Amino acid sequence: MKRNIIQILVDHFKFFINHFFTNKKSALLLWLSVFIGVLAGAISAFFDRCINWIGILRFELIEQYSSSDLPLWLVAIPISSVMVGFAFYITHRFAPEAGGSGIPEIEGAMEGMRPVRWKRVLPVKFVGGLFALGSGMALGREGPSVQLGANIGRMISDTFKMDKLDAQALLAAGAAAGLAAAFNAPLAGIMFVIEEMRSQFNYSLTSTKSVFISAVMATIVMRSMTDQQAVVTVTQYTHPDLMSLWLYLVLGFCFGALGVLFNKMILATQDMYLFIHQNQRWRFVLIGMFLGGAFGALSVLSPNIAFSGLELIPKVEGGEFLAGALLIIFLFRILGTLLSFGSGAPGGVFAPTLALGTLFGMLFGLGAHALFPELVSMPGTFAIAGMGGLFAATVRAPITGILLVIEMTSNYQMILPLIVTCLGATMVAHTLGGRPIYTQLLERTMRLSMRQKRAVKTRKAMFRFKSKNK
């Protein structure tokens, strides 16, 4: 009955397109992009509210023991452990592709290399991401939002039985909508698809317009359900001294080397986890429970090391920490980000990367201020530039990084130092042989998938051989 109602609605919508539009195929694609943007914006806003709600609920459960003799960090361990263990279980049991950020899966799907099982991924990514992020792990919500948006795009294209090229366009439109809604940054969402997914995206006027429309609609819905303020509230800076731009280039060079190293550490961490759990579910879940307990305790003892890091950015940029504290937080957050993201938890790495870039940029700014006080009067400008620098070096999408930082912070007058920093970071990363992190993650996923298929074929062959010899 439900399927019949959906089919009736689809048929009526197609009749409307065929009756009122001359270019029926393009009109249908653009109108579907509107629907995808609305749905992606709504689910992203709801996802954000649910994360806040479950985080508050977790803290309320912990604070119930504030009058007892038990330390609150000890109380947080079993609560967060169960939350993350559940997230790991449903991910491994029902939709393994929902683990991690999900962006490599979308890029693989656009190339026809990976399936998009939206009926499984949508509920698993939403619920799993909700519990993983709400537990205090150092993960961002942008990866889940991108994967949720892209899967909504595939859901719509399957419902309307779109051909391969149009389905790919709607998949990309959903991804753009997810990122735009996650960071309240429509331009960054559009550019992410055009720049990061350039090798997979089928460029045409209609498909590009679909991406634009979907990102805009998702942002409108997101803002109507939340607010129109920037995601991160920081100081609004004026143009820095032109004579200081060379310092931003040096900062970019540092980020280029750091980004290549960071990407290698992510891959090494994933290999370490695979060696430990061997893709066995009970081991995978135990790892999740251990990580959940550890980050649950950290969320009480040292919140600056736990969580996505977006709440930390205004504190760092505002000068609340001395250089020594910045260095300690930076090193521990690198470790926390690697352990969280490398584990396969359903969460993203965008926000933690932005936080790491801010920390390193502020450290560099304090050093530059001490050495060149006549050039650098506001070290916080380097923190803003650093947000985009590490992103450009790891993802290798400098224009997306520039737009993302500007839209997130509303620091439009910082565009020149941001360009210089991101350009320097990209140049050095390319010179050192670094490759985009999502490309490397997709290649790793494909290698593991082929290895698993070969292992299954070998087991079947051995079983048939044993059966014949009996």
C-alpha positions, 0 to 999 in steps of 0.5 A: 500500500505504501509503495503504491502511494509513493508510485502514485506521487511519483507518476503525478510529479512526472506528469507535472514536469512533462506537461509544463516544461519543454526540456523535461529531463533537465527540469526533472533533475533540477526539481529533484535537486530541490527535494534533495536539498530540502531533505538533506538540510532537514536531516542534517539539522535534525542530526545536529539537534539529536547530537546536542540532545544525546550529549546533554542527556549523557552529561545529565546521567553523569551528573546524577552521581555528583553527590556521590564519592565516585569521580565523574570521569569514572561514571562517564566510562561505562555510559560512553562505552555502551554508546560507542559499542552500540554504534560499532555493532550496528555499523559492522552488522548492518552497513560496514560502509557507514563507518568512517566519514563515508566520503570515500564511499560516495566518491567510489559510488560516483565511479561505479566502484562502490554500491549505495545501499541507502536503505541500510546506510541512512538509519545506520549512519544516523544512529551510529553517528549520533551515539559515536559523536555524542559519546565525546569521541574526536569526530566531526558530523560533516562526514555523516552529513555528506554521506546522509545527503548523498544517500538521500540523493540516491534514494530519490534517483532510485525512486524516480528511476533515473538513468546512470548519469542523472543518478550520479548528478543527484548523488553529488547534489546530495553530498554538496547539500550535506556539507553545506548544511553541516557547516552552514557553508553553501559555497564550500559545499558546492566547491567540495563536489567540483574540486574534491570529486572532480575526477568522478563528477560528470560536468555538465550545465544541468548537473552543476546547476543541480549541485548549486540548487541542492546546496542552496536549498539545504542551507536555507532549510538548515538556517530556518531550523537553527539560525543564520549565525556563523558556525564558529564565533571568532574575532572579525579581523581586518586585512593583515599587513601586506609585508607579513604575507610571507609568514603565511606562506611559511605557515602553509609550507609547514602545513604541507609537510604536516598534512602529508605526515598526518595522512600517513598516520591515519592510514597506519592507524587504520592498519593497526586497528585491522591487525587487532580486530581482523574484521571480527565483530566482537573484537571490533565492538570491544575496540569501540567500547574501549575507545568510548570509555576512554573518550568518555573519561576525557570529556569530563577530565579534559573536554578540550581533547575530546569532541569534534574541536569546533567548540575549541576554535574560538578559545584558541583564536581568542588567546585563552591558552599559552604556547605550552598549553597549545602544544600539549592540546595539539599533540593530544588532539592529534592522537585522539583524532587518529584513534577516533577516525582510524577506528572506523567509527561513523564520524568525520575528520573535517572538524577535528582537522580544522581544530588541529589547524587552528591550534598549530596556526595559533602556535605559529602566530605566537612565535611570529609575534615574538620574532616580528612584533612590528609585522604581527600584531594579532596572532589570531589571524594565523589561527584562522589561516591555519584552519584552512591550511591543514585541510588543504594539505590533507584533502588537497582541496584548497579552494574548498578550504578557503571558502569553508573557513570564510563561511564558517567564521565570516572573516571575509577580509582574511581571504588573501592570507588564507589563499597564501597559506592554502597555496603554500600547503598544497604546493609542499604536499604535492612536492612531497608526494602526498595524495588526497586522504579520501583518494587513499582511503578509497583505494585502501577500501577497494584493496581490502574488498578485493582481498575479502572476495579472494578469501571467500572464493578460496574458502568456497574452493576448499569446501568443494574440494573437501566435499568431493574427496569425502 
